[in-house]
């Protein structure tokens, strides 16, 4: 279903074949006619500054050439206080897809933290939530797994996720491979345009 873009302040970035009602759905390589067709490796994106109150990107950044530049662009088009919800492959299973360029880890939010001397990108984003997910994208798995296999995997994933998210840092460092790796790591950032204006390190 095509989203209502006339007054929408919600963006579904890289919608693919999963458009969302009430969002601006944007993508380039899609057969489902997104609301806006744009190559997401090309900047700037076709939006004014301070446009969106919610931005979602589901398994997109791993396909793009420069994730840091994408995050800068999202901060530009976001209103102050906007939530940016990102789902990407965890590094432990990041290269199971032929088109994935990278996996992500718990260190990703550090690059948007002004006090991080190891490579702050000049864009301040407050990390609100970070979760590891062992059994990700169930909407896709339903189409390829039998019902018993799907529900067993779903239940097992809930148990593993509970222990992993007690401390994603410890899990990523010490035991993520013991369970065959995690399919997804989710970040939720809040935009704060009044802080962190120091230049990024090069």
Secondary structure, 3 states (H helix, E strand, C coil): CCCCCCCCCEEEECCCCCCCCCCEEEECCCCCCCCEECCCCCCCCCCCCCCEEEEEEECCHHHCCCHHHHHHHHHHHEEEEEEEEEEECEHHHCCCCCCCCCCECCCHHHHHCCCCCCCCCCCCEEEEEEEEECCCCHHHHCCCCCHHHHHHHHHHHHHHHHHHCCCHHHHHHHHHHHHCCCCEEEEEEEECCCCCCCCCCC
